[in-house]
Amino acid sequence: MNLGKSIQTCRVQRGFSQADLAKRAGISVSYLSMLENSKRDPTISTVEKLASALGMPIELLFFLGAEQGELAGIDKDLAGQLALAALGLLNEKNND
């Protein structure tokens, strides 16, 4: 699971700086940086705060952070389509 990469991808897709997202989530910029660089593991409550600040379901962060093999029960094409749909939703919300 690479949750940090998922958070970073969604943050960038939303057009937020680390400072923007950290403020929205009520965490420090340095902590967010450590999360995005996989130097710290967030608590569930922190992931909930980040997902809320990003305006997305927490499940989407976990899905996008899943690494190869972690979605073994899901067809690869379906997983790819779900990832593209998730990123499309991020774009859609960003344009509203």
C-alpha positions as CSV (number, residue, x, y, z in Angstrom):
1,M,0.0,0.0,0.0
2,N,1.4,3.3,-1.0
3,L,-1.1,5.7,0.6
4,G,1.4,8.6,0.5
5,K,1.5,8.5,-3.3
6,S,-2.2,8.3,-3.4
7,I,-2.5,11.4,-1.2
8,Q,0.0,13.3,-3.3
9,T,-1.6,12.3,-6.6
10,C,-5.0,13.5,-5.4
11,R,-3.6,16.7,-3.9
12,V,-1.9,17.6,-7.2
13,Q,-5.0,16.6,-9.2
14,R,-7.0,19.0,-7.0
15,G,-4.5,21.8,-7.5
16,F,-3.6,22.1,-3.8
17,S,-0.2,22.8,-2.5
18,Q,1.0,20.9,0.5
19,A,0.3,24.0,2.6
20,D,-3.3,24.2,1.3
21,L,-4.1,20.5,2.0
22,A,-2.3,20.5,5.4
23,K,-4.3,23.5,6.5
24,R,-7.6,22.0,5.3
25,A,-6.9,18.7,7.1
26,G,-5.6,20.3,10.3
27,I,-2.1,18.8,10.1
28,S,1.4,20.2,9.6
29,V,3.0,20.6,6.3
30,S,6.0,18.7,7.5
31,Y,3.8,15.7,8.5
32,L,2.0,15.8,5.2
33,S,5.3,15.8,3.4
34,M,6.4,12.7,5.5
35,L,3.2,11.0,4.6
36,E,3.5,11.7,0.9
37,N,7.1,10.4,0.9
38,S,6.1,7.2,2.8
39,K,8.3,8.2,5.8
40,R,5.3,8.0,8.2
41,D,2.2,5.9,8.3
42,P,-1.0,7.9,9.0
43,T,-3.7,7.0,11.5
44,I,-7.1,6.3,10.2
45,S,-8.4,9.6,11.6
46,T,-5.7,11.4,9.7
47,V,-6.6,9.6,6.5
48,E,-10.2,10.6,7.2
49,K,-9.2,14.2,7.6
50,L,-7.2,14.2,4.4
51,A,-10.0,12.5,2.4
52,S,-12.5,15.1,3.7
53,A,-10.1,17.9,2.8
54,L,-9.7,16.5,-0.7
55,G,-13.5,16.1,-1.0
56,M,-13.4,12.4,-1.7
57,P,-14.3,9.1,0.0
58,I,-11.6,7.5,2.1
59,E,-12.0,4.3,0.2
60,L,-10.8,6.0,-2.9
61,L,-7.5,7.0,-1.3
62,F,-7.0,3.4,-0.3
63,F,-7.9,2.1,-3.7
64,L,-5.6,4.5,-5.5
65,G,-2.8,3.6,-3.0
66,A,-3.1,-0.2,-3.6
67,E,0.0,-1.7,-5.2
68,Q,0.2,-4.6,-7.6
69,G,-0.9,-7.8,-5.9
70,E,-3.0,-6.1,-3.3
71,L,-5.9,-6.1,-5.8
72,A,-5.4,-9.7,-6.8
73,G,-9.1,-10.5,-6.6
74,I,-9.9,-7.7,-9.1
75,D,-9.5,-8.1,-12.8
76,K,-6.6,-5.9,-14.0
77,D,-8.7,-4.2,-16.7
78,L,-11.4,-3.4,-14.2
79,A,-8.9,-2.0,-11.7
80,G,-7.5,0.2,-14.4
81,Q,-10.9,1.4,-15.4
82,L,-11.8,2.1,-11.7
83,A,-8.6,4.1,-11.3
84,L,-9.3,6.2,-14.4
85,A,-12.8,6.8,-13.3
86,A,-11.6,7.9,-9.8
87,L,-9.2,10.3,-11.3
88,G,-11.9,11.5,-13.7
89,L,-14.1,12.3,-10.7
90,L,-11.2,14.3,-9.2
91,N,-11.0,16.3,-12.4
92,E,-14.7,16.8,-12.5
93,K,-14.9,18.1,-8.9
94,N,-11.9,20.3,-9.5
95,N,-13.7,22.0,-12.4
96,D,-16.9,22.7,-10.5
